Amino acid sequence: LGVFQTLLDQGATVVVIEHDLDVIRSADYIIDMGPWGGTEGGRVVVEGTPEAVAANPESITGRYLKQVLAEDR
């Protein structure tokens, strides 16, 4: 995360494919693809801030992200 922040501080755009909730919750914008992998995936389930993804009941990622964000409070 420190490397990502250094790049952002220098004006770079960082695009990451990630499943780690610490990385996801620190993102400015998320595009959640799914709902599953392979033939069961491939569509945008939700996009927006970590809070928007966490609030979307269709997002599997959002279910877990919601728990992590609650712990931050």
ABEGO torsion letter per residue (X at the ends): XAAAAAAAAAGBBBBBBBABAAAAAABABBBBBOABBEAABGBBABBEBAAAAAABAABAAAAAAAAAAAAAX
